[in-house]
Amino acid sequence: LFLTSANNFAMKGKRKTLNAGDVLSAMEEMEFQRFVAPLKESLEVYRREQKGKKEARKDKDKKADSEEQDKSREEENDDDDERMEEEEQNEEEEVDN
């Protein structure tokens, strides 16, 4: 029954999707105020946890990207070193000939 009421709140906001605010408003309207405060606290804790996980994932991705860039730079440097060695050898062979 309170979901029908929550749906009405969403429709008033010209939305098709229910959000936490709609459900909490419906609960208040249906006189379930004693549950609203604990639910709001739990929702805040959940959101903080999700935000922390998201930031940790971003940090991990940034670290992986920077490591990947470092590896590619090292590979490029190795390739450059090999090319230089080959050129030096070719020059020495040309001088000998």
All heavy atoms as an XYZ file, in Angstrom:
800
protein
N       0.820     -1.195      0.000
C       0.000      0.000      0.000
C       0.867      1.263      0.000
O       0.577      2.210     -0.711
C      -0.942     -0.011      1.203
C      -1.921      1.144      1.299
C      -2.841      1.201      0.088
C      -2.709      1.056      2.578
N       1.959      1.244      0.813
C       2.789      2.456      0.826
C       3.563      2.619     -0.468
O       3.975      3.714     -0.822
C       3.685      2.547      2.071
C       4.840      1.605      2.108
C       6.039      1.948      1.524
C       4.741      0.400      2.759
C       7.115      1.087      1.570
C       5.811     -0.460      2.807
C       6.998     -0.125      2.207
N       3.752      1.517     -1.222
C       4.407      1.647     -2.524
C       3.499      2.364     -3.522
O       3.973      3.110     -4.375
C       4.819      0.282     -3.066
C       5.990     -0.381     -2.351
C       6.260     -1.758     -2.922
C       7.223      0.478     -2.419
N       2.204      2.157     -3.395
C       1.270      2.898     -4.239
C       1.363      4.379     -3.921
O       1.383      5.228     -4.817
C      -0.172      2.398     -4.011
O      -0.225      1.006     -4.303
C      -1.153      3.136     -4.893
N       1.455      4.671     -2.629
C       1.600      6.062     -2.205
C       2.935      6.626     -2.701
O       3.003      7.763     -3.158
C       1.509      6.150     -0.683
O       1.632      7.475     -0.263
N       4.000      5.821     -2.617
C       5.317      6.258     -3.096
C       5.268      6.511     -4.598
O       5.878      7.466     -5.103
C       6.370      5.214     -2.766
N       4.541      5.666     -5.312
C       4.383      5.853     -6.755
C       3.699      7.184     -7.046
O       4.060      7.878     -8.006
C       3.593      4.695     -7.356
C       3.595      4.721     -8.858
O       4.605      5.020     -9.471
N       2.453      4.412     -9.456
N       2.735      7.552     -6.226
C       2.057      8.835     -6.396
C       3.037      9.994     -6.204
O       2.969     10.990     -6.938
C       0.877      8.967     -5.430
C      -0.256      8.027     -5.793
O      -0.390      7.602     -6.933
N      -1.075      7.691     -4.802
N       3.949      9.868     -5.245
C       4.957     10.915     -5.043
C       5.853     11.040     -6.272
O       6.207     12.136     -6.690
C       5.805     10.650     -3.797
C       5.131     11.009     -2.511
C       4.667     10.028     -1.652
C       4.967     12.342     -2.154
C       4.053     10.359     -0.470
C       4.350     12.686     -0.972
C       3.885     11.694     -0.119
N       6.216      9.911     -6.844
C       7.056      9.931     -8.046
C       6.304     10.571     -9.214
O       6.872     11.370     -9.955
C       7.495      8.519     -8.407
N       5.038     10.232     -9.353
C       4.244     10.796    -10.441
C       4.082     12.305    -10.279
O       4.101     13.039    -11.264
C       2.888     10.096    -10.520
C       2.998      8.672    -11.042
S       1.468      7.727    -11.001
C       0.371      8.736    -11.953
N       3.943     12.762     -9.035
C       3.844     14.201     -8.792
C       5.138     14.902     -9.217
O       5.115     16.042     -9.652
C       3.571     14.492     -7.315
C       2.160     14.188     -6.889
C       1.980     14.448     -5.401
C       0.620     13.984     -4.933
N       0.466     14.132     -3.467
N       6.239     14.206     -9.057
C       7.538     14.737     -9.474
C       7.820     14.499    -10.948
O       8.940     14.701    -11.408
N       6.807     13.989    -11.700
C       6.920     13.698    -13.133
C       8.043     12.709    -13.423
O       8.827     12.867    -14.351
C       7.095     14.986    -13.944
C       5.905     15.915    -13.813
C       6.087     17.159    -14.627
C       4.863     18.057    -14.409
N       4.976     19.298    -15.147
N       8.122     11.695    -12.567
C       9.114     10.630    -12.743
C       8.399      9.292    -12.781
O       7.338      9.126    -12.200
C      10.105     10.620    -11.568
C      11.007     11.818    -11.527
C      11.942     11.791    -10.309
N      11.214     12.196     -9.106
C      10.890     11.397     -8.091
N      11.252     10.146     -8.097
N      10.225     11.852     -7.052
N       9.004      8.334    -13.464
C       8.448      6.990    -13.517
C       9.142      6.053    -12.535
O       8.648      4.973    -12.249
C       8.568      6.420    -14.931
C       7.698      7.130    -15.929
C       7.810      6.483    -17.288
C       6.905      7.189    -18.280
N       6.966      6.541    -19.600
N      10.274      6.472    -12.044
C      11.069      5.630    -11.156
C      10.944      6.110     -9.719
O      11.064      7.297     -9.439
C      12.551      5.678    -11.574
O      12.651      5.312    -12.948
C      13.387      4.725    -10.736
N      10.712      5.152     -8.817
C      10.663      5.485     -7.395
C      12.075      5.681     -6.870
O      12.995      4.980     -7.286
C      10.018      4.345     -6.595
C       8.558      4.020     -6.869
C       8.142      2.828     -6.022
C       7.679      5.201     -6.591
N      12.240      6.601     -5.960
C      13.524      6.735     -5.290
C      13.306      6.640     -3.782
O      12.169      6.517     -3.312
C      14.244      8.027     -5.703
C      13.485      9.278     -5.343
O      12.728      9.313     -4.381
N      13.688     10.330     -6.110
N      14.377      6.678     -3.041
C      14.286      6.505     -1.590
C      13.415      7.583     -0.954
O      12.633      7.304     -0.034
C      15.678      6.530     -0.982
N      13.505      8.801     -1.450
C      12.706      9.893     -0.901
C      11.216      9.640     -1.046
O      10.425      9.964     -0.149
N      10.825      9.049     -2.177
C       9.408      8.732     -2.397
C       8.914      7.723     -1.371
O       7.835      7.874     -0.795
C       9.188      8.172     -3.802
C       9.552      9.149     -4.895
O       9.414     10.371     -4.675
O       9.970      8.685     -5.975
N       9.695      6.704     -1.138
C       9.307      5.659     -0.186
C       9.249      6.229      1.227
O       8.295      5.964      1.973
C      10.275      4.459     -0.263
C       9.972      3.438      0.817
C      10.212      3.817     -1.641
N      10.249      7.030      1.589
C      10.252      7.614      2.935
C       9.076      8.568      3.126
O       8.436      8.570      4.194
C      11.581      8.322      3.202
C      12.797      7.406      3.280
C      14.078      8.220      3.342
C      12.695      6.463      4.456
N       8.750      9.349      2.109
C       7.601     10.252      2.201
C       6.306      9.465      2.352
O       5.421      9.848      3.139
C       7.515     11.138      0.961
O       8.638     11.965      0.863
N       6.190      8.388      1.604
C       4.991      7.547      1.715
C       4.881      6.939      3.115
O       3.788      6.858      3.676
C       5.029      6.453      0.661
N       6.011      6.535      3.678
C       5.981      5.962      5.026
C       5.544      7.001      6.052
O       4.774      6.691      6.970
C       7.347      5.375      5.385
C       7.686      4.133      4.587
S       9.267      3.442      5.027
C       8.830      2.643      6.564
N       6.017      8.219      5.892
C       5.594      9.290      6.803
C       4.101      9.555      6.661
O       3.390      9.729      7.649
C       6.384     10.570      6.537
C       7.819     10.509      7.004
C       8.613     11.759      6.634
O       8.092     12.637      5.910
O       9.770     11.833      7.072
N       3.626      9.564      5.433
C       2.213      9.823      5.179
C       1.326      8.736      5.785
O       0.227      9.014      6.240
C       1.972      9.920      3.670
C       0.544     10.290      3.310
C       0.367     10.445      1.816
O       0.792     11.479      1.284
O      -0.190      9.514      1.199
N       1.840      7.510      5.779
C       1.052      6.390      6.305
C       1.310      6.146      7.789
O       0.952      5.103      8.324
C       1.351      5.131      5.496
C       0.939      5.277      4.044
S       1.122      3.774      3.143
C      -0.224      2.834      3.826
N       1.936      7.113      8.434
C       2.171      7.107      9.882
C       3.132      6.016     10.338
O       2.929      5.352     11.357
C       0.842      7.027     10.630
C      -0.054      8.217     10.335
C      -1.386      8.172     11.050
O      -1.591      7.274     11.897
O      -2.211      9.038     10.749
N       4.195      5.822      9.566
C       5.282      4.928      9.960
C       6.522      5.755     10.309
O       7.650      5.360     10.006
C       5.623      3.949      8.827
C       4.605      2.869      8.616
C       3.782      2.889      7.497
C       4.474      1.843      9.527
C       2.852      1.900      7.294
C       3.546      0.837      9.330
C       2.719      0.859      8.204
N       6.319      6.897     10.962
C       7.412      7.811     11.267
C       8.525      7.157     12.084
O       9.686      7.501     11.938
C       6.904      9.044     12.036
C       6.112      9.992     11.217
C       4.611      9.671     11.287
O       4.198      8.683     11.872
N       3.820     10.514     10.649
N       8.186      6.222     12.936
C       9.226      5.631     13.790
C      10.255      4.833     12.988
O      11.350      4.580     13.447
C       8.607      4.769     14.889
C       7.892      3.547     14.368
C       7.215      2.806     15.494
N       6.448      1.703     14.931
C       6.331      0.544     15.498
N       6.906      0.334     16.660
N       5.634     -0.399     14.941
N       9.888      4.432     11.774
C      10.831      3.686     10.925
C      11.651      4.604     10.018
O      12.686      4.202      9.498
C      10.086      2.673     10.046
C       9.379      1.605     10.826
C       7.996      1.595     10.892
C      10.090      0.637     11.494
C       7.342      0.623     11.600
C       9.448     -0.348     12.214
C       8.059     -0.356     12.275
N      11.175      5.814      9.815
C      11.804      6.712      8.852
C      13.214      7.104      9.273
O      14.160      7.023      8.472
C      10.922      7.961      8.611
C      11.652      8.976      7.742
C       9.608      7.550      7.952
N      13.386      7.521     10.522
C      14.716      7.956     10.976
C      15.762      6.838     10.872
O      16.853      7.062     10.313
C      14.646      8.506     12.398
N      15.471      5.630     11.383
C      16.478      4.562     11.226
C      16.770      4.213      9.757
O      17.912      3.916      9.399
C      15.860      3.354     11.941
C      14.803      3.899     12.818
C      14.344      5.174     12.201
N      15.736      4.273      8.923
C      15.956      3.984      7.507
C      16.822      5.046      6.845
O      17.674      4.728      6.015
C      14.616      3.869      6.767
C      13.868      2.562      6.989
C      12.479      2.638      6.349
C      14.641      1.398      6.403
N      16.602      6.306      7.207
C      17.429      7.381      6.659
C      18.886      7.205      7.066
O      19.794      7.388      6.256
C      16.926      8.753      7.126
C      15.693      9.219      6.398
C      15.283     10.606      6.862
C      14.050     11.094      6.134
N      13.644     12.437      6.568
N      19.112      6.843      8.331
C      20.483      6.618      8.805
C      21.127      5.465      8.042
O      22.280      5.557      7.614
C      20.479      6.335     10.303
C      20.138      7.536     11.151
C      20.014      7.196     12.632
O      20.501      6.117     13.051
O      19.423      8.002     13.363
N      20.385      4.378      7.883
C      20.914      3.219      7.155
C      21.209      3.575      5.711
O      22.216      3.129      5.146
C      19.912      2.065      7.201
O      19.726      1.629      8.514
N      20.348      4.383      5.114
C      20.558      4.806      3.737
C      21.826      5.636      3.607
O      22.610      5.455      2.664
C      19.347      5.592      3.234
C      19.393      6.084      1.799
C      19.516      4.916      0.821
C      18.147      6.906      1.486
N      22.068      6.530      4.551
C      23.279      7.354      4.527
C      24.536      6.494      4.671
O      25.526      6.708      3.977
C      23.234      8.424      5.616
C      22.292      9.557      5.301
C      22.646     10.264      4.011
O      23.838     10.577      3.796
O      21.722     10.509      3.218
N      24.474      5.518      5.582
C      25.615      4.614      5.759
C      25.881      3.857      4.460
O      27.026      3.740      4.011
C      25.365      3.638      6.931
C      26.394      2.520      6.961
C      25.345      4.391      8.247
N      24.821      3.357      3.851
C      24.956      2.613      2.596
C      25.574      3.494      1.511
O      26.476      3.061      0.790
C      23.581      2.105      2.151
C      23.574      1.499      0.775
C      24.065      0.213      0.555
C      23.091      2.224     -0.313
C      24.073     -0.341     -0.723
C      23.096      1.676     -1.587
C      23.587      0.403     -1.778
O      23.596     -0.134     -3.041
N      25.088      4.714      1.392
C      25.608      5.622      0.363
C      27.082      5.946      0.594
O      27.863      6.027     -0.363
C      24.780      6.900      0.315
C      23.415      6.668     -0.322
C      22.599      7.925     -0.373
N      21.337      7.682     -1.068
C      20.309      8.498     -1.034
N      20.360      9.615     -0.325
N      19.212      8.210     -1.698
N      27.467      6.134      1.847
C      28.883      6.405      2.142
C      29.746      5.212      1.769
O      30.840      5.364      1.217
C      29.077      6.763      3.614
C      28.753      8.205      3.936
C      29.114      8.484      5.347
N      28.234      7.650      6.178
C      27.601      8.053      7.259
N      27.787      9.238      7.724
N      26.805      7.249      7.926
N      29.264      4.010      2.093
C      30.016      2.799      1.743
C      30.184      2.682      0.236
O      31.267      2.363     -0.260
C      29.310      1.558      2.284
C      29.406      1.397      3.773
C      28.594      0.212      4.277
O      27.895     -0.460      3.474
O      28.635     -0.039      5.487
N      29.104      2.930     -0.493
C      29.167      2.844     -1.946
C      30.109      3.891     -2.520
O      30.857      3.612     -3.451
C      27.765      2.997     -2.560
C      26.833      1.852     -2.233
C      27.375      0.513     -2.664
O      27.797      0.337     -3.798
N      27.390     -0.444     -1.751
N      30.080      5.083     -1.950
C      30.969      6.144     -2.408
C      32.427      5.761     -2.150
O      33.301      5.962     -2.997
C      30.639      7.455     -1.696
C      31.393      8.642     -2.214
C      30.957      9.919     -1.520
C      31.708     11.114     -2.044
N      31.291     12.357     -1.389
N      32.694      5.186     -0.970
C      34.051      4.738     -0.640
C      34.527      3.660     -1.593
O      35.676      3.671     -2.048
N      33.641      2.718     -1.909
C      33.999      1.654     -2.845
C      34.287      2.224     -4.231
O      35.222      1.802     -4.906
C      32.871      0.625     -2.943
C      32.727     -0.252     -1.729
C      31.588     -1.229     -1.906
C      31.374     -2.069     -0.678
N      30.238     -3.000     -0.851
N      33.467      3.185     -4.634
C      33.643      3.791     -5.948
C      34.974      4.535     -6.023
O      35.707      4.425     -7.007
C      32.486      4.743     -6.226
C      32.448      5.300     -7.613
C      31.201      6.154     -7.823
C      31.120      6.700     -9.212
N      29.914      7.514     -9.410
N      35.309      5.281     -4.975
C      36.576      6.008     -4.949
C      37.754      5.045     -4.929
O      38.761      5.277     -5.593
C      36.616      6.945     -3.748
C      35.685      8.130     -3.884
C      35.613      8.987     -2.639
O      36.244      8.628     -1.621
O      34.916     10.004     -2.677
N      37.619      3.951     -4.170
C      38.693      2.957     -4.124
C      38.893      2.329     -5.500
O      40.032      2.105     -5.932
C      38.369      1.881     -3.095
N      37.797      2.084     -6.201
C      37.874      1.512     -7.538
C      38.557      2.495     -8.494
O      39.384      2.100     -9.315
C      36.469      1.177     -8.039
C      36.440      0.250     -9.222
C      35.027     -0.199     -9.610
N      34.262     -0.694     -8.486
C      33.074     -0.193     -8.102
N      32.522      0.790     -8.759
N      32.437     -0.698     -7.073
N      38.221      3.782     -8.383
C      38.855      4.799     -9.222
C      40.349      4.861     -8.944
O      41.155      4.942     -9.866
C      38.238      6.175     -8.974
C      36.914      6.387     -9.636
C      36.426      7.802     -9.385
C      35.095      8.063    -10.010
N      34.622      9.432     -9.749
N      40.724      4.843     -7.655
C      42.143      4.886     -7.296
C      42.873      3.671     -7.862
O      43.982      3.790     -8.377
C      42.317      4.950     -5.780
C      41.862      6.281     -5.195
O      41.724      7.250     -5.963
O      41.649      6.329     -3.965
N      42.227      2.517     -7.758
C      42.834      1.288     -8.265
C      43.007      1.367     -9.779
O      44.051      0.991    -10.317
C      41.956      0.090     -7.904
C      42.531     -1.241     -8.287
C      41.636     -2.362     -7.846
C      42.187     -3.702     -8.271
N      41.308     -4.810     -7.889
N      41.986      1.889    -10.471
C      42.067      2.028    -11.921
C      43.155      3.016    -12.324
O      43.891      2.779    -13.275
C      40.721      2.477    -12.500
C      39.661      1.397    -12.435
O      40.026      0.219    -12.222
O      38.466      1.726    -12.589
N      43.270      4.127    -11.592
C      44.307      5.108    -11.886
C      45.685      4.501    -11.697
O      46.591      4.710    -12.496
C      44.162      6.341    -10.990
C      43.051      7.258    -11.398
C      42.996      8.461    -10.491
C      41.847      9.380    -10.836
N      41.783     10.543     -9.949
N      45.837      3.733    -10.625
C      47.123      3.100    -10.347
C      47.463      2.098    -11.450
O      48.592      2.057    -11.927
C      47.076      2.392     -8.990
C      48.383      1.788     -8.576
C      48.288      1.154     -7.211
C      49.602      0.524     -6.806
N      49.524     -0.140     -5.515
N      46.479      1.323    -11.867
C      46.704      0.347    -12.932
C      47.065      1.045    -14.230
O      47.951      0.606    -14.961
C      45.472     -0.522    -13.121
N      46.376      2.151    -14.529
C      46.680      2.906    -15.745
C      48.097      3.460    -15.715
O      48.814      3.403    -16.709
C      45.684      4.053    -15.941
C      44.309      3.567    -16.357
O      44.202      2.397    -16.780
O      43.349      4.364    -16.252
N      48.499      4.012    -14.574
C      49.842      4.588    -14.496
C      50.901      3.490    -14.607
O      51.933      3.685    -15.243
C      50.021      5.399    -13.209
O      50.007      4.568    -12.075
N      50.646      2.332    -14.005
C      51.590      1.219    -14.128
C      51.674      0.750    -15.578
O      52.753      0.437    -16.080
C      51.168      0.062    -13.220
C      51.387      0.327    -11.750
C      50.885     -0.798    -10.867
O      50.322     -1.790    -11.408
O      51.037     -0.691     -9.643
N      50.541      0.724    -16.247
C      50.512      0.305    -17.635
C      51.296      1.284    -18.510
O      52.042      0.883    -19.401
C      49.053      0.232    -18.103
C      48.843     -0.529    -19.370
C      47.369     -0.722    -19.633
O      46.717     -1.429    -18.860
O      46.892     -0.149    -20.633
N      51.136      2.581    -18.234
C      51.878      3.590    -18.981
C      53.364      3.458    -18.719
O      54.180      3.589    -19.636
C      51.396      4.992    -18.610
C      50.026      5.315    -19.137
C      49.523      6.663    -18.661
O      50.136      7.288    -17.798
N      48.407      7.105    -19.205
N      53.748      3.198    -17.467
C      55.160      3.018    -17.139
C      55.744      1.836    -17.895
O      56.848      1.911    -18.429
C      55.341      2.829    -15.635
C      55.068      4.094    -14.835
O      55.033      5.187    -15.455
O      54.889      3.989    -13.607
N      54.984      0.742    -17.963
C      55.468     -0.442    -18.681
C      55.642     -0.142    -20.156
O      56.624     -0.546    -20.766
C      54.499     -1.611    -18.493
C      54.565     -2.243    -17.132
C      53.615     -3.411    -17.018
C      53.642     -4.012    -15.632
N      52.682     -5.122    -15.500
N      54.674      0.564    -20.727
C      54.783      0.858    -22.159
C      55.964      1.796    -22.421
O      56.645      1.666    -23.430
C      53.486      1.455    -22.694
O      53.219      2.699    -22.108
N      56.214      2.727    -21.512
C      57.379      3.605    -21.661
C      58.665      2.803    -21.587
O      59.603      3.034    -22.343
C      57.376      4.684    -20.577
C      56.372      5.772    -20.814
C      56.495      6.869    -19.780
N      55.372      7.761    -19.836
C      54.668      8.174    -18.806
N      54.979      7.771    -17.599
N      53.649      8.988    -18.958
N      58.721      1.851    -20.652
C      59.922      1.020    -20.516
C      60.138      0.208    -21.791
O      61.263      0.079    -22.270
C      59.781      0.084    -19.312
C      59.899      0.782    -17.976
C      59.669     -0.153    -16.803
O      59.580     -1.391    -17.027
O      59.578      0.332    -15.677
N      59.048     -0.328    -22.331
C      59.165     -1.108    -23.561
C      59.651     -0.231    -24.707
O      60.473     -0.652    -25.518
C      57.821     -1.752    -23.907
C      57.433     -2.867    -22.971
C      56.033     -3.391    -23.236
O      55.346     -2.869    -24.148
O      55.615     -4.317    -22.531
N      59.140      1.000    -24.793
C      59.590      1.921    -25.833
C      61.070      2.232    -25.670
O      61.821      2.271    -26.644
C      58.776      3.220    -25.789
C      57.363      3.073    -26.284
C      56.566      4.354    -26.123
O      57.145      5.392    -25.720
O      55.357      4.316    -26.388
N      61.500      2.453    -24.435
C      62.916      2.736    -24.183
C      63.774      1.544    -24.557
O      64.850      1.709    -25.134
C      63.136      3.110    -22.713
C      62.591      4.484    -22.384
O      62.389      5.306    -23.261
N      62.343      4.730    -21.108
N      63.304      0.332    -24.231
C      64.048     -0.869    -24.593
C      64.156     -0.983    -26.106
O      65.221     -1.323    -26.641
C      63.376     -2.120    -24.011
C      63.511     -2.211    -22.497
O      64.354     -1.479    -21.926
O      62.771     -3.007    -21.877
N      63.055     -0.708    -26.801
C      63.069     -0.765    -28.265
C      64.040      0.262    -28.836
O      64.785     -0.020    -29.778
C      61.663     -0.522    -28.841
C      60.703     -1.670    -28.554
O      61.176     -2.766    -28.197
O      59.479     -1.457    -28.694
N      64.026      1.453    -28.271
C      64.946      2.497    -28.726
C      66.394      2.087    -28.495
O      67.251      2.296    -29.352
C      64.660      3.830    -28.006
C      63.346      4.468    -28.440
O      62.820      4.074    -29.502
O      62.862      5.353    -27.701
N      66.674      1.500    -27.338
C      68.023      1.043    -27.034
C      68.472     -0.021    -28.039
O      69.607     -0.002    -28.526
C      68.103      0.485    -25.610
C      67.976      1.566    -24.549
O      68.137      2.761    -24.898
O      67.710      1.218    -23.371
N      67.570     -0.945    -28.346
C      67.911     -2.003    -29.301
C      68.190     -1.409    -30.674
O      69.128     -1.822    -31.354
C      66.771     -3.020    -29.385
C      66.632     -3.895    -28.155
C      65.429     -4.820    -28.230
O      64.787     -4.914    -29.306
O      65.129     -5.455    -27.209
N      67.369     -0.449    -31.099
C      67.577      0.188    -32.393
C      68.923      0.902    -32.433
O      69.652      0.828    -33.427
C      66.462      1.190    -32.681
C      65.216      0.534    -33.207
C      64.215      1.581    -33.701
N      62.904      1.140    -33.269
C      62.095      1.785    -32.455
N      62.434      2.961    -31.980
N      60.933      1.296    -32.120
N      69.244      1.580    -31.362
C      70.521      2.301    -31.313
C      71.679      1.325    -31.397
O      72.670      1.573    -32.093
C      70.605      3.149    -30.042
C      69.681      4.347    -30.067
S      69.759      5.314    -28.570
C      71.399      5.989    -28.712
N      71.594      0.198    -30.694
C      72.656     -0.800    -30.737
C      72.810     -1.360    -32.145
O      73.928     -1.538    -32.642
C      72.363     -1.922    -29.745
C      72.550     -1.524    -28.294
C      72.160     -2.633    -27.324
O      71.907     -3.782    -27.784
O      72.105     -2.361    -26.125
N      71.668     -1.635    -32.793
C      71.722     -2.152    -34.157
C      72.351     -1.132    -35.102
O      73.157     -1.500    -35.969
C      70.309     -2.508    -34.640
C      69.738     -3.745    -33.993
C      68.308     -4.015    -34.429
O      67.809     -3.324    -35.360
O      67.689     -4.919    -33.849
N      71.998      0.132    -34.949
C      72.563      1.184    -35.798
C      74.063      1.302    -35.573
O      74.841      1.458    -36.526
C      71.874      2.526    -35.519
C      70.450      2.594    -36.028
C      69.751      3.886    -35.628
O      70.391      4.779    -35.016
O      68.555      4.007    -35.922
N      74.482      1.201    -34.320
C      75.913      1.271    -34.018
C      76.648      0.101    -34.659
O      77.737      0.265    -35.223
C      76.146      1.294    -32.507
C      75.748      2.601    -31.844
C      75.880      2.548    -30.319
O      76.258      1.475    -29.780
O      75.589      3.562    -29.679
N      76.052     -1.078    -34.579
C      76.685     -2.249    -35.186
C      76.759     -2.085    -36.700
O      77.775     -2.419    -37.328
C      75.902     -3.520    -34.845
C      76.065     -3.959    -33.410
C      75.202     -5.171    -33.079
O      74.380     -5.599    -33.879
N      75.405     -5.715    -31.883
N      75.688     -1.566    -37.293
C      75.685     -1.351    -38.747
C      76.746     -0.336    -39.142
O      77.436     -0.515    -40.163
C      74.309     -0.889    -39.230
C      73.285     -1.981    -39.156
O      73.609     -3.157    -39.113
N      72.001     -1.587    -39.136
N      76.897      0.708    -38.349
C      77.914      1.714    -38.648
C      79.312      1.131    -38.545
O      80.173      1.413    -39.370
C      77.774      2.914    -37.688
C      76.563      3.776    -37.954
C      76.382      4.877    -36.940
O      77.240      5.003    -36.009
O      75.385      5.587    -37.021
N      79.517      0.282    -37.530
C      80.832     -0.344    -37.363
C      81.119     -1.274    -38.555
O      82.256     -1.326    -39.054
C      80.863     -1.149    -36.064
C      80.931     -0.276    -34.818
C      80.886     -1.092    -33.549
O      80.877     -2.344    -33.597
O      80.855     -0.479    -32.460
N      80.096     -1.987    -39.001
C      80.291     -2.891    -40.138
C      80.602     -2.087    -41.397
O      81.438     -2.494    -42.206
C      79.041     -3.749    -40.354
C      78.858     -4.809    -39.295
C      77.566     -5.596    -39.466
O      76.825     -5.354    -40.464
O      77.266     -6.442    -38.618
N      79.933     -0.938    -41.563
C      80.180     -0.107    -42.739
C      81.614      0.446    -42.704
O      82.277      0.530    -43.726
C      79.162      1.025    -42.801
C      77.789      0.587    -43.174
C      76.790      1.732    -43.169
O      77.192      2.901    -42.976
O      75.579      1.458    -43.346
N      82.060      0.824    -41.514
C      83.420      1.356    -41.382
C      84.430      0.258    -41.696
O      85.426      0.495    -42.347
C      83.624      1.928    -39.965
C      85.089      2.255    -39.728
C      82.731      3.136    -39.749
N      84.180     -0.947    -41.243
C      85.075     -2.072    -41.492
C      85.123     -2.388    -42.991
O      86.152     -2.816    -43.512
C      84.642     -3.309    -40.717
C      84.887     -3.152    -39.217
O      85.722     -2.275    -38.846
O      84.282     -3.891    -38.416
N      84.027     -2.221    -43.664
C      83.972     -2.561    -45.101
C      84.590     -1.445    -45.843
O      85.271     -1.243    -46.637
C      82.518     -2.754    -45.589
C      81.924     -4.012    -45.003
O      82.643     -4.959    -44.683
N      80.625     -4.030    -44.884
